[in-house]
Amino acid sequence: MSDIESTRKEIDKIDKLMAELFEKRMDEVKKVAEYKIKNALPILDESREEKVIKKNCRLIKNKNYTGFYTQFLKNTMKISKAYQRNLCKGLRIAFSGVEGAFAQIAANKIFKNAETLGYADFSSAYKAVENGECDCAVLPLENSYNGDVGAVMDLAFSGSLSVTGIYDILIVQNLLGIKGASLESVTKVISHPQALGQCAAFIKKHNLQVIEAENTALAAQKVLKLNKPDIAAIASEEAAEKYGLIKIESHINSAEGNTTRFAVFSRSAAQTENKNNFIMCFTVKNEAGALGKAVSVIGSFGFNLRSLKSRPSKDSVWSYYFFAEGEGNINTPNGKEMIDELKKHCNSVKIIGVYNKEITLK
């Protein structure tokens, strides 16, 4: 037997072992997909992938192979994600609005192959998850130019769902009209208040009358139905394609980096191990210095309070709750001690969610 023949036989033996290991690995991948479906989590977990590659590359003794092994791992993970996406086809994602809404665009980027269902408003989409109609909801939390989406923050405070991830998507607003419409013919513009705020400078410059709508894509739908050249919508390019409208002007938002943060809301809280970001809501006691003490407690345990916002409580007049976002793993003895201490200065403390890091969608 020649050397090449014996070498090929050895490779065949190794390939057989790798095939067996591949099947075992895919069996475990299936379990991961089942967990993600149950908890309405996205397939992609970049931080996990980075850790696995870094850890496993240390196992390679011949450093000349490290680059090739890195590529081997990436290809293996690509196959695993494709299999998980195939298993996740039955996932149902709620969003506010109709087809072409930015929330649907975000949902399709986060949960590839999942079914997206539009609801009339934020509350309806949120409740669709609470009552089991959908597995999770993708709702806007904040815009970089026009600020918070208070209605969604209120749902997070009063509802039963948990935030399992935060995702950033670049928002490009466009002026859409029926065929034949032009900037000169348009006198009225219809869109969601957030979109109107993001395009305030453009609206003022062209002296347009504003009409509020529940959703940007719904605004596009209404413009199509009205079929008037003097009424335009502010919405996505996808909405224009969906409803057969033309782009009269593109990129009309005031800020070039106009970005919206979307939160994924699920009935099940994500596993908190190694999750280094958290969202919580709390109400403080009606006594001097209570808020200051609460903020001080969070910092004294080494947690970075990145954002603190007040919102009026619906329970009583002139009472408020605080929506806080911070950095640090609260699922540690130190984190639990911080929460226990915080409760001494608060009437209520509610952990809305934990996640590893904010992800930018492309």
MOPE-V405241 format. One line per field, one symbol per residue. ss: DSSP state (H for helix, E for strand, C for the rest). burial: b if it has 9 or more other C-alpha atoms within 8 Angstrom, else e. Layout:
ss: ???
burial: ???
This chain:
ss: CCHHHHHHHHHHHHHHHHHHHHHHHHHHHHHHHHHHHHHCCCCCCHHHHHHHHHHHHCCCCCHHHHHHHHHHHHHHHHHHHHHHHHHHHHCEEEEECCCCCHHHHHHHHHCCCCEEEEECCHHHHHHHHHCCCCCEEEEEEEECCCEECHHHHHHHHHCCCEEEEEEEEECCCEEEECCCCCCCCCCEEEECHHHHHHCHHHHHHCCCEEEECCCHHHHHHHHHHHCCCCEEEEECHHHHHHHCCEEEECCCCCCCCCEEEEEEEECCCCCCCCCCEEEEEEEECCCCCHHHHHHHHHHHCCCEEEEEEEEECCCCCCCEEEEEEEECCCCCHHHHHHHHHHHCCEEEEEEEEEECCCEEEC
burial: eeeeebeeeeeeeeeeeeeeeeeeebeebbeebeebbbbbbebeeeeebeeebeeebeebeeeeebeebbeebbeebeebbebbbebbbebbbbbbbbbbbbbbbbbbbbbebbbbebbbbbebbbebbbeeebbbbbbbbbbbebeebeebbbbbbeeebbbbbbbbbbbbbbbbbbeebbeeebbbbbbbebbbebbbebbeeeebebeebbbbbbbbbebbeeeebbbbbbbbbebbebbebbbbbbebbbeeebbbbbbbbbbbbbebeebbbbbbbbbbeeeeebeebbbebbbebebbbeebeebebeeeeeebbbbbbbbbbbeeeebbebbebbbebbbebeebbbbbbbeebe
